[in-house]
Amino acid sequence: MEILRFVVAWSLLVSSSFKVGSEEVVNFAPGDVPAIYNFGDSNSDTGGIAAAFFPMAAPCGETFFHRPVGRASDGRLMIDFIGEKLGFVFRSGSCANRDGTDSGMPERLKLPYLSAYLDSVGTNFRHGANFATGGATIRQQNESWFENGISPFPLDIQVEHYIQFKARSAYLYGQANNETSQRSRLPVPEDFSKALYTFDIGQNDLAVGFRKMTDKQLRDALPDIVNQFAAAVQHLYQEGARAFWIHNTGPIGCLPVSVVNIHNPNPGYLDELGCIKGQNDIAVEFNKQLNDRVIQLRAKLPQAALTYVDIYTAKYGLISNAKNQGFEDPFKICCGHHKNGISIWCSNKAIVNGTEVYGGSCANPSKAISWDGVHYTEAANLWIVNQILKTTPP
């Protein structure tokens, strides 16, 4: 179980000695992990919700892919960079194609970024699949995508998608001839137990709570949210998954879209950075309960390696030290128009005072932390991944 030894060592480094700005370095060898299976929301969705509903529009994807590729960012997400660090994908610079190759430059590895499970065009599942969808929650919500942007694919449905995927791909792999291209785009059945199972979900459960509940009601709901998350992990364990990489939730009270229209707040409503203190307090409590449950799962699932990753600390550290890290105002929204109580989301248009206003991108996304007020830019995602993986920038 080489994958378990790899992830256990990684887990001890990340969970026990995480410090923003640490000088520790982890060296990764390509091939340590044969596949990644990801579950989550828009923070790690590489095209699921776009395939299910409406495609992303420009300027999304402009920095790296040079076109929209189903990601709520100008470029790569954290899950993309994690795959790169593990040696999954070829990264040549600004001319990479969607499948991670570039015929005009020397190749490093000709392996793909994670294809969205729901995307039927151009997918390659040889080295994993992405079940994340924008707007996804841990708990099922009685709301629609059209009403409040809530995904119809919460975590339990994503797990069911994985189980279907595993069974069907194993069958098709067995039926395919060794010489066919079909087998080359399907996962090797024995790799399911060696794969890394990553999670980045929970932010939308809190967002729904802020919208529909009192603080007390939301705090009372946290144990159930964490229980349902743990149930999903145990379900995957029963299916043979053994290595789990679990992100906690970020400082949701620091999302620029939440604070852009706050003026003259009551004392104590915002913290010293300008983030909504009450929302961050609940995020911290959720993360504490999630960490406690991960510790319990380590005892309950003896053959598993579970890594708890402190995304909150990394993101809050970046926001609090933005200018020293080469970024501009951390509350600046790069893509979209949010002024004077009027919000035009990234890539949208609206008439304001008789004039059409387009929610385009800023001149230099690499200096911005927030892409659209909710999601992070490629540059910020890379910075965060470099912190949690304790490695130097590529």
Contacts in CASP RR format, 6 or more apart in sequence:
PFRMAT RR
TARGET T0000
AUTHOR 0000-0000-0000
METHOD contacts of the structure
MODEL  1
MEILRFVVAWSLLVSSSFKVGSEEVVNFAPGDVPAIYNFGDSNSDTGGIA
AAFFPMAAPCGETFFHRPVGRASDGRLMIDFIGEKLGFVFRSGSCANRDG
TDSGMPERLKLPYLSAYLDSVGTNFRHGANFATGGATIRQQNESWFENGI
SPFPLDIQVEHYIQFKARSAYLYGQANNETSQRSRLPVPEDFSKALYTFD
IGQNDLAVGFRKMTDKQLRDALPDIVNQFAAAVQHLYQEGARAFWIHNTG
PIGCLPVSVVNIHNPNPGYLDELGCIKGQNDIAVEFNKQLNDRVIQLRAK
LPQAALTYVDIYTAKYGLISNAKNQGFEDPFKICCGHHKNGISIWCSNKA
IVNGTEVYGGSCANPSKAISWDGVHYTEAANLWIVNQILKTTPP
1 194 0 8 1.000
1 242 0 8 1.000
2 32 0 8 1.000
2 194 0 8 1.000
3 32 0 8 1.000
3 33 0 8 1.000
3 34 0 8 1.000
3 194 0 8 1.000
3 195 0 8 1.000
3 196 0 8 1.000
3 242 0 8 1.000
3 243 0 8 1.000
3 305 0 8 1.000
4 242 0 8 1.000
4 243 0 8 1.000
4 303 0 8 1.000
4 305 0 8 1.000
6 32 0 8 1.000
6 33 0 8 1.000
6 243 0 8 1.000
7 196 0 8 1.000
7 243 0 8 1.000
7 245 0 8 1.000
7 305 0 8 1.000
7 307 0 8 1.000
8 305 0 8 1.000
10 26 0 8 1.000
10 307 0 8 1.000
11 305 0 8 1.000
11 306 0 8 1.000
11 307 0 8 1.000
11 308 0 8 1.000
13 24 0 8 1.000
13 26 0 8 1.000
13 390 0 8 1.000
14 307 0 8 1.000
14 308 0 8 1.000
14 309 0 8 1.000
14 310 0 8 1.000
14 388 0 8 1.000
14 389 0 8 1.000
14 390 0 8 1.000
15 307 0 8 1.000
15 308 0 8 1.000
15 309 0 8 1.000
15 310 0 8 1.000
17 24 0 8 1.000
18 310 0 8 1.000
18 313 0 8 1.000
18 388 0 8 1.000
20 313 0 8 1.000
20 314 0 8 1.000
20 317 0 8 1.000
20 318 0 8 1.000
20 321 0 8 1.000
20 387 0 8 1.000
21 387 0 8 1.000
22 387 0 8 1.000
22 390 0 8 1.000
24 390 0 8 1.000
25 390 0 8 1.000
25 391 0 8 1.000
25 392 0 8 1.000
26 389 0 8 1.000
26 390 0 8 1.000
26 391 0 8 1.000
27 391 0 8 1.000
28 85 0 8 1.000
28 86 0 8 1.000
28 87 0 8 1.000
28 391 0 8 1.000
30 86 0 8 1.000
30 87 0 8 1.000
30 88 0 8 1.000
30 109 0 8 1.000
31 86 0 8 1.000
31 87 0 8 1.000
32 86 0 8 1.000
33 86 0 8 1.000
33 88 0 8 1.000
33 194 0 8 1.000
33 195 0 8 1.000
33 196 0 8 1.000
33 243 0 8 1.000
34 127 0 8 1.000
34 188 0 8 1.000
34 191 0 8 1.000
34 194 0 8 1.000
34 195 0 8 1.000
35 126 0 8 1.000
35 127 0 8 1.000
35 128 0 8 1.000
35 187 0 8 1.000
35 191 0 8 1.000
35 192 0 8 1.000
35 194 0 8 1.000
35 195 0 8 1.000
35 196 0 8 1.000
36 79 0 8 1.000
36 82 0 8 1.000
36 83 0 8 1.000
36 86 0 8 1.000
36 88 0 8 1.000
36 114 0 8 1.000
36 127 0 8 1.000
36 128 0 8 1.000
36 195 0 8 1.000
36 196 0 8 1.000
36 197 0 8 1.000
36 198 0 8 1.000
37 128 0 8 1.000
37 129 0 8 1.000
37 130 0 8 1.000
37 131 0 8 1.000
37 162 0 8 1.000
37 195 0 8 1.000
37 196 0 8 1.000
37 197 0 8 1.000
37 198 0 8 1.000
37 241 0 8 1.000
38 44 0 8 1.000
38 79 0 8 1.000
38 114 0 8 1.000
38 129 0 8 1.000
38 130 0 8 1.000
38 131 0 8 1.000
38 132 0 8 1.000
38 197 0 8 1.000
38 198 0 8 1.000
38 199 0 8 1.000
38 200 0 8 1.000
39 131 0 8 1.000
39 132 0 8 1.000
39 155 0 8 1.000
39 158 0 8 1.000
39 159 0 8 1.000
39 162 0 8 1.000
39 197 0 8 1.000
39 198 0 8 1.000
39 199 0 8 1.000
39 200 0 8 1.000
39 201 0 8 1.000
39 232 0 8 1.000
40 131 0 8 1.000
40 132 0 8 1.000
40 133 0 8 1.000
40 134 0 8 1.000
40 136 0 8 1.000
40 155 0 8 1.000
40 158 0 8 1.000
40 199 0 8 1.000
40 200 0 8 1.000
40 201 0 8 1.000
41 132 0 8 1.000
41 133 0 8 1.000
41 134 0 8 1.000
41 135 0 8 1.000
41 136 0 8 1.000
41 137 0 8 1.000
41 151 0 8 1.000
41 200 0 8 1.000
41 201 0 8 1.000
41 202 0 8 1.000
41 203 0 8 1.000
41 204 0 8 1.000
42 49 0 8 1.000
42 72 0 8 1.000
42 132 0 8 1.000
42 133 0 8 1.000
42 134 0 8 1.000
42 135 0 8 1.000
42 136 0 8 1.000
42 374 0 8 1.000
42 375 0 8 1.000
43 77 0 8 1.000
43 78 0 8 1.000
43 132 0 8 1.000
43 200 0 8 1.000
43 203 0 8 1.000
43 247 0 8 1.000
43 375 0 8 1.000
43 376 0 8 1.000
44 77 0 8 1.000
44 78 0 8 1.000
44 79 0 8 1.000
44 130 0 8 1.000
44 132 0 8 1.000
44 198 0 8 1.000
44 200 0 8 1.000
45 70 0 8 1.000
45 71 0 8 1.000
45 72 0 8 1.000
45 77 0 8 1.000
45 116 0 8 1.000
45 130 0 8 1.000
45 132 0 8 1.000
45 133 0 8 1.000
45 134 0 8 1.000
45 136 0 8 1.000
46 69 0 8 1.000
46 70 0 8 1.000
46 71 0 8 1.000
46 77 0 8 1.000
46 79 0 8 1.000
46 80 0 8 1.000
46 113 0 8 1.000
46 114 0 8 1.000
46 115 0 8 1.000
46 116 0 8 1.000
46 130 0 8 1.000
46 132 0 8 1.000
47 56 0 8 1.000
47 69 0 8 1.000
47 70 0 8 1.000
47 71 0 8 1.000
47 116 0 8 1.000
47 118 0 8 1.000
47 119 0 8 1.000
47 130 0 8 1.000
48 70 0 8 1.000
48 116 0 8 1.000
48 117 0 8 1.000
48 118 0 8 1.000
48 119 0 8 1.000
48 130 0 8 1.000
48 132 0 8 1.000
48 133 0 8 1.000
48 134 0 8 1.000
49 70 0 8 1.000
49 118 0 8 1.000
49 133 0 8 1.000
49 134 0 8 1.000
49 135 0 8 1.000
49 145 0 8 1.000
49 151 0 8 1.000
50 56 0 8 1.000
50 68 0 8 1.000
50 70 0 8 1.000
50 116 0 8 1.000
50 119 0 8 1.000
51 70 0 8 1.000
51 116 0 8 1.000
51 118 0 8 1.000
51 119 0 8 1.000
51 120 0 8 1.000
52 118 0 8 1.000
52 133 0 8 1.000
52 152 0 8 1.000
52 153 0 8 1.000
53 145 0 8 1.000
55 68 0 8 1.000
55 70 0 8 1.000
56 68 0 8 1.000
56 69 0 8 1.000
56 70 0 8 1.000
56 71 0 8 1.000
56 72 0 8 1.000
56 347 0 8 1.000
57 68 0 8 1.000
57 347 0 8 1.000
58 67 0 8 1.000
58 68 0 8 1.000
58 347 0 8 1.000
59 74 0 8 1.000
59 335 0 8 1.000
59 346 0 8 1.000
59 347 0 8 1.000
59 360 0 8 1.000
59 361 0 8 1.000
60 68 0 8 1.000
60 69 0 8 1.000
60 70 0 8 1.000
60 71 0 8 1.000
60 72 0 8 1.000
60 73 0 8 1.000
60 74 0 8 1.000
60 75 0 8 1.000
60 335 0 8 1.000
60 346 0 8 1.000
60 347 0 8 1.000
61 67 0 8 1.000
61 68 0 8 1.000
61 69 0 8 1.000
61 71 0 8 1.000
61 73 0 8 1.000
61 74 0 8 1.000
61 75 0 8 1.000
62 74 0 8 1.000
62 75 0 8 1.000
62 361 0 8 1.000
62 365 0 8 1.000
63 74 0 8 1.000
63 75 0 8 1.000
63 94 0 8 1.000
63 365 0 8 1.000
63 366 0 8 1.000
63 377 0 8 1.000
63 378 0 8 1.000
64 74 0 8 1.000
64 75 0 8 1.000
64 76 0 8 1.000
64 93 0 8 1.000
64 94 0 8 1.000
64 96 0 8 1.000
64 378 0 8 1.000
65 71 0 8 1.000
65 75 0 8 1.000
65 96 0 8 1.000
65 98 0 8 1.000
66 94 0 8 1.000
66 95 0 8 1.000
69 75 0 8 1.000
69 98 0 8 1.000
70 116 0 8 1.000
71 77 0 8 1.000
71 80 0 8 1.000
72 134 0 8 1.000
72 371 0 8 1.000
72 372 0 8 1.000
72 374 0 8 1.000
72 375 0 8 1.000
73 371 0 8 1.000
73 375 0 8 1.000
73 376 0 8 1.000
73 377 0 8 1.000
73 378 0 8 1.000
73 381 0 8 1.000
74 334 0 8 1.000
74 335 0 8 1.000
74 361 0 8 1.000
74 365 0 8 1.000
74 371 0 8 1.000
74 377 0 8 1.000
74 378 0 8 1.000
75 377 0 8 1.000
75 378 0 8 1.000
76 84 0 8 1.000
76 113 0 8 1.000
76 378 0 8 1.000
76 381 0 8 1.000
76 382 0 8 1.000
77 378 0 8 1.000
77 381 0 8 1.000
78 200 0 8 1.000
78 247 0 8 1.000
78 381 0 8 1.000
78 384 0 8 1.000
78 385 0 8 1.000
79 114 0 8 1.000
79 130 0 8 1.000
79 132 0 8 1.000
79 198 0 8 1.000
79 200 0 8 1.000
80 89 0 8 1.000
80 113 0 8 1.000
80 114 0 8 1.000
80 381 0 8 1.000
81 381 0 8 1.000
81 382 0 8 1.000
81 385 0 8 1.000
82 198 0 8 1.000
82 245 0 8 1.000
82 385 0 8 1.000
82 389 0 8 1.000
83 89 0 8 1.000
83 113 0 8 1.000
83 114 0 8 1.000
84 91 0 8 1.000
84 394 0 8 1.000
85 385 0 8 1.000
85 389 0 8 1.000
85 391 0 8 1.000
86 196 0 8 1.000
87 109 0 8 1.000
87 111 0 8 1.000
88 109 0 8 1.000
88 111 0 8 1.000
88 112 0 8 1.000
88 113 0 8 1.000
88 127 0 8 1.000
89 100 0 8 1.000
89 109 0 8 1.000
89 111 0 8 1.000
89 112 0 8 1.000
89 113 0 8 1.000
90 96 0 8 1.000
90 100 0 8 1.000
90 101 0 8 1.000
90 102 0 8 1.000
90 107 0 8 1.000
90 108 0 8 1.000
90 109 0 8 1.000
90 110 0 8 1.000
90 111 0 8 1.000
91 100 0 8 1.000
91 108 0 8 1.000
91 394 0 8 1.000
92 102 0 8 1.000
92 105 0 8 1.000
92 106 0 8 1.000
92 107 0 8 1.000
92 108 0 8 1.000
93 102 0 8 1.000
93 105 0 8 1.000
95 102 0 8 1.000
95 104 0 8 1.000
95 105 0 8 1.000
96 102 0 8 1.000
98 113 0 8 1.000
98 122 0 8 1.000
99 112 0 8 1.000
99 113 0 8 1.000
99 122 0 8 1.000
99 124 0 8 1.000
100 110 0 8 1.000
100 111 0 8 1.000
100 112 0 8 1.000
100 113 0 8 1.000
101 107 0 8 1.000
101 110 0 8 1.000
111 126 0 8 1.000
111 127 0 8 1.000
112 124 0 8 1.000
112 126 0 8 1.000
112 127 0 8 1.000
114 127 0 8 1.000
114 128 0 8 1.000
114 129 0 8 1.000
114 130 0 8 1.000
115 122 0 8 1.000
115 123 0 8 1.000
115 124 0 8 1.000
115 125 0 8 1.000
115 128 0 8 1.000
115 129 0 8 1.000
115 130 0 8 1.000
116 123 0 8 1.000
116 129 0 8 1.000
116 130 0 8 1.000
116 132 0 8 1.000
117 129 0 8 1.000
117 130 0 8 1.000
117 131 0 8 1.000
117 161 0 8 1.000
117 162 0 8 1.000
117 165 0 8 1.000
118 133 0 8 1.000
118 153 0 8 1.000
123 185 0 8 1.000
124 185 0 8 1.000
125 165 0 8 1.000
125 169 0 8 1.000
125 185 0 8 1.000
125 186 0 8 1.000
125 187 0 8 1.000
126 184 0 8 1.000
126 185 0 8 1.000
126 186 0 8 1.000
126 187 0 8 1.000
126 188 0 8 1.000
127 187 0 8 1.000
128 187 0 8 1.000
128 195 0 8 1.000
129 162 0 8 1.000
129 165 0 8 1.000
129 187 0 8 1.000
131 153 0 8 1.000
131 158 0 8 1.000
131 159 0 8 1.000
131 161 0 8 1.000
131 162 0 8 1.000
131 165 0 8 1.000
132 158 0 8 1.000
132 200 0 8 1.000
132 201 0 8 1.000
133 151 0 8 1.000
133 153 0 8 1.000
133 158 0 8 1.000
134 151 0 8 1.000
135 145 0 8 1.000
135 149 0 8 1.000
135 150 0 8 1.000
135 151 0 8 1.000
135 204 0 8 1.000
136 151 0 8 1.000
136 153 0 8 1.000
136 154 0 8 1.000
136 155 0 8 1.000
136 158 0 8 1.000
136 201 0 8 1.000
136 204 0 8 1.000
137 150 0 8 1.000
137 151 0 8 1.000
137 154 0 8 1.000
137 155 0 8 1.000
137 201 0 8 1.000
137 202 0 8 1.000
137 204 0 8 1.000
137 205 0 8 1.000
137 208 0 8 1.000
138 154 0 8 1.000
138 155 0 8 1.000
138 201 0 8 1.000
138 202 0 8 1.000
138 205 0 8 1.000
138 225 0 8 1.000
138 228 0 8 1.000
138 229 0 8 1.000
138 232 0 8 1.000
139 154 0 8 1.000
139 205 0 8 1.000
139 224 0 8 1.000
139 225 0 8 1.000
139 228 0 8 1.000
140 154 0 8 1.000
140 156 0 8 1.000
141 150 0 8 1.000
141 154 0 8 1.000
141 208 0 8 1.000
143 149 0 8 1.000
143 150 0 8 1.000
143 208 0 8 1.000
144 150 0 8 1.000
144 152 0 8 1.000
145 151 0 8 1.000
145 152 0 8 1.000
148 208 0 8 1.000
148 211 0 8 1.000
150 204 0 8 1.000
150 208 0 8 1.000
151 204 0 8 1.000
153 161 0 8 1.000
155 201 0 8 1.000
155 228 0 8 1.000
155 229 0 8 1.000
155 232 0 8 1.000
156 228 0 8 1.000
156 231 0 8 1.000
156 232 0 8 1.000
158 232 0 8 1.000
159 232 0 8 1.000
159 235 0 8 1.000
159 236 0 8 1.000
162 236 0 8 1.000
162 239 0 8 1.000
163 239 0 8 1.000
166 192 0 8 1.000
166 239 0 8 1.000
169 186 0 8 1.000
169 187 0 8 1.000
169 189 0 8 1.000
170 189 0 8 1.000
170 192 0 8 1.000
172 182 0 8 1.000
172 186 0 8 1.000
173 183 0 8 1.000
173 186 0 8 1.000
173 187 0 8 1.000
173 188 0 8 1.000
173 189 0 8 1.000
174 183 0 8 1.000
174 189 0 8 1.000
176 182 0 8 1.000
176 183 0 8 1.000
176 186 0 8 1.000
177 183 0 8 1.000
192 239 0 8 1.000
192 240 0 8 1.000
192 241 0 8 1.000
193 240 0 8 1.000
193 241 0 8 1.000
193 242 0 8 1.000
194 242 0 8 1.000
194 243 0 8 1.000
195 241 0 8 1.000
195 243 0 8 1.000
196 243 0 8 1.000
196 244 0 8 1.000
196 245 0 8 1.000
197 236 0 8 1.000
197 241 0 8 1.000
197 243 0 8 1.000
197 244 0 8 1.000
197 245 0 8 1.000
198 244 0 8 1.000
198 245 0 8 1.000
198 246 0 8 1.000
198 247 0 8 1.000
199 229 0 8 1.000
199 233 0 8 1.000
199 244 0 8 1.000
199 245 0 8 1.000
199 246 0 8 1.000
199 247 0 8 1.000
200 247 0 8 1.000
200 311 0 8 1.000
201 229 0 8 1.000
202 225 0 8 1.000
202 229 0 8 1.000
202 249 0 8 1.000
202 286 0 8 1.000
203 249 0 8 1.000
203 250 0 8 1.000
203 252 0 8 1.000
205 225 0 8 1.000
206 218 0 8 1.000
206 249 0 8 1.000
206 252 0 8 1.000
206 279 0 8 1.000
206 282 0 8 1.000
206 283 0 8 1.000
206 286 0 8 1.000
207 252 0 8 1.000
209 217 0 8 1.000
209 218 0 8 1.000
209 221 0 8 1.000
210 218 0 8 1.000
210 252 0 8 1.000
210 279 0 8 1.000
210 282 0 8 1.000
213 221 0 8 1.000
215 278 0 8 1.000
215 282 0 8 1.000
218 282 0 8 1.000
219 282 0 8 1.000
219 285 0 8 1.000
222 282 0 8 1.000
222 285 0 8 1.000
222 286 0 8 1.000
222 289 0 8 1.000
223 289 0 8 1.000
225 286 0 8 1.000
226 286 0 8 1.000
226 289 0 8 1.000
226 290 0 8 1.000
226 293 0 8 1.000
227 293 0 8 1.000
229 290 0 8 1.000
229 293 0 8 1.000
230 293 0 8 1.000
230 296 0 8 1.000
230 297 0 8 1.000
233 244 0 8 1.000
233 246 0 8 1.000
233 297 0 8 1.000
233 301 0 8 1.000
233 306 0 8 1.000
234 297 0 8 1.000
234 300 0 8 1.000
234 301 0 8 1.000
236 244 0 8 1.000
237 301 0 8 1.000
237 303 0 8 1.000
237 304 0 8 1.000
241 304 0 8 1.000
242 303 0 8 1.000
242 304 0 8 1.000
242 305 0 8 1.000
243 304 0 8 1.000
243 305 0 8 1.000
244 304 0 8 1.000
244 305 0 8 1.000
244 306 0 8 1.000
244 307 0 8 1.000
245 307 0 8 1.000
245 309 0 8 1.000
246 290 0 8 1.000
246 294 0 8 1.000
246 306 0 8 1.000
246 307 0 8 1.000
246 308 0 8 1.000
246 309 0 8 1.000
247 309 0 8 1.000
247 311 0 8 1.000
248 286 0 8 1.000
248 287 0 8 1.000
248 290 0 8 1.000
248 291 0 8 1.000
248 308 0 8 1.000
248 309 0 8 1.000
248 310 0 8 1.000
248 311 0 8 1.000
248 312 0 8 1.000
249 283 0 8 1.000
249 286 0 8 1.000
249 287 0 8 1.000
249 290 0 8 1.000
249 311 0 8 1.000
249 312 0 8 1.000
250 283 0 8 1.000
250 287 0 8 1.000
250 311 0 8 1.000
250 312 0 8 1.000
250 315 0 8 1.000
250 316 0 8 1.000
251 275 0 8 1.000
251 280 0 8 1.000
251 283 0 8 1.000
251 312 0 8 1.000
251 315 0 8 1.000
251 316 0 8 1.000
251 319 0 8 1.000
252 258 0 8 1.000
252 279 0 8 1.000
252 280 0 8 1.000
252 283 0 8 1.000
253 259 0 8 1.000
253 275 0 8 1.000
253 276 0 8 1.000
253 277 0 8 1.000
253 278 0 8 1.000
253 279 0 8 1.000
253 280 0 8 1.000
253 283 0 8 1.000
254 273 0 8 1.000
254 274 0 8 1.000
254 275 0 8 1.000
254 276 0 8 1.000
254 280 0 8 1.000
254 315 0 8 1.000
254 316 0 8 1.000
254 319 0 8 1.000
254 330 0 8 1.000
254 331 0 8 1.000
255 370 0 8 1.000
255 373 0 8 1.000
255 374 0 8 1.000
256 330 0 8 1.000
256 331 0 8 1.000
256 332 0 8 1.000
256 333 0 8 1.000
256 338 0 8 1.000
256 370 0 8 1.000
256 373 0 8 1.000
257 333 0 8 1.000
257 338 0 8 1.000
257 343 0 8 1.000
257 372 0 8 1.000
257 373 0 8 1.000
257 374 0 8 1.000
258 276 0 8 1.000
258 279 0 8 1.000
259 270 0 8 1.000
259 274 0 8 1.000
259 275 0 8 1.000
259 276 0 8 1.000
259 331 0 8 1.000
260 331 0 8 1.000
260 333 0 8 1.000
260 338 0 8 1.000
260 343 0 8 1.000
260 373 0 8 1.000
261 338 0 8 1.000
261 341 0 8 1.000
261 343 0 8 1.000
262 269 0 8 1.000
262 270 0 8 1.000
262 276 0 8 1.000
268 277 0 8 1.000
269 276 0 8 1.000
269 277 0 8 1.000
269 278 0 8 1.000
270 276 0 8 1.000
270 277 0 8 1.000
271 277 0 8 1.000
271 280 0 8 1.000
273 319 0 8 1.000
273 320 0 8 1.000
273 330 0 8 1.000
274 331 0 8 1.000
275 319 0 8 1.000
280 316 0 8 1.000
283 312 0 8 1.000
284 312 0 8 1.000
287 310 0 8 1.000
287 312 0 8 1.000
290 308 0 8 1.000
291 308 0 8 1.000
294 306 0 8 1.000
294 308 0 8 1.000
297 304 0 8 1.000
297 306 0 8 1.000
298 304 0 8 1.000
298 306 0 8 1.000
309 388 0 8 1.000
310 388 0 8 1.000
311 384 0 8 1.000
311 388 0 8 1.000
314 384 0 8 1.000
314 387 0 8 1.000
314 388 0 8 1.000
315 376 0 8 1.000
315 384 0 8 1.000
318 325 0 8 1.000
318 327 0 8 1.000
318 330 0 8 1.000
318 369 0 8 1.000
318 380 0 8 1.000
318 383 0 8 1.000
318 384 0 8 1.000
318 387 0 8 1.000
319 330 0 8 1.000
319 369 0 8 1.000
320 330 0 8 1.000
322 328 0 8 1.000
322 329 0 8 1.000
322 330 0 8 1.000
322 369 0 8 1.000
325 383 0 8 1.000
326 367 0 8 1.000
327 367 0 8 1.000
327 368 0 8 1.000
327 369 0 8 1.000
327 379 0 8 1.000
327 380 0 8 1.000
328 367 0 8 1.000
328 368 0 8 1.000
328 369 0 8 1.000
330 369 0 8 1.000
330 370 0 8 1.000
331 370 0 8 1.000
332 362 0 8 1.000
332 368 0 8 1.000
332 369 0 8 1.000
332 370 0 8 1.000
333 368 0 8 1.000
333 370 0 8 1.000
333 371 0 8 1.000
333 372 0 8 1.000
333 373 0 8 1.000
334 361 0 8 1.000
334 362 0 8 1.000
334 365 0 8 1.000
334 368 0 8 1.000
334 370 0 8 1.000
334 371 0 8 1.000
334 372 0 8 1.000
334 377 0 8 1.000
335 346 0 8 1.000
335 347 0 8 1.000
335 359 0 8 1.000
335 360 0 8 1.000
335 361 0 8 1.000
335 362 0 8 1.000
335 365 0 8 1.000
335 371 0 8 1.000
335 372 0 8 1.000
336 344 0 8 1.000
336 345 0 8 1.000
336 346 0 8 1.000
336 347 0 8 1.000
336 348 0 8 1.000
336 359 0 8 1.000
336 360 0 8 1.000
336 361 0 8 1.000
336 372 0 8 1.000
337 343 0 8 1.000
337 344 0 8 1.000
337 350 0 8 1.000
337 352 0 8 1.000
337 357 0 8 1.000
337 358 0 8 1.000
337 359 0 8 1.000
337 360 0 8 1.000
338 344 0 8 1.000
338 373 0 8 1.000
342 350 0 8 1.000
342 352 0 8 1.000
344 350 0 8 1.000
344 352 0 8 1.000
344 357 0 8 1.000
344 358 0 8 1.000
344 359 0 8 1.000
345 359 0 8 1.000
345 372 0 8 1.000
346 359 0 8 1.000
346 360 0 8 1.000
346 361 0 8 1.000
346 371 0 8 1.000
346 372 0 8 1.000
347 359 0 8 1.000
347 360 0 8 1.000
348 358 0 8 1.000
348 359 0 8 1.000
349 356 0 8 1.000
349 357 0 8 1.000
349 358 0 8 1.000
349 359 0 8 1.000
350 356 0 8 1.000
350 357 0 8 1.000
351 357 0 8 1.000
362 368 0 8 1.000
365 371 0 8 1.000
365 377 0 8 1.000
365 378 0 8 1.000
365 379 0 8 1.000
366 377 0 8 1.000
366 378 0 8 1.000
366 379 0 8 1.000
367 379 0 8 1.000
368 377 0 8 1.000
368 379 0 8 1.000
368 380 0 8 1.000
369 376 0 8 1.000
369 377 0 8 1.000
369 379 0 8 1.000
369 380 0 8 1.000
370 376 0 8 1.000
370 377 0 8 1.000
370 380 0 8 1.000
371 377 0 8 1.000
376 384 0 8 1.000
382 393 0 8 1.000
386 392 0 8 1.000
386 393 0 8 1.000
END
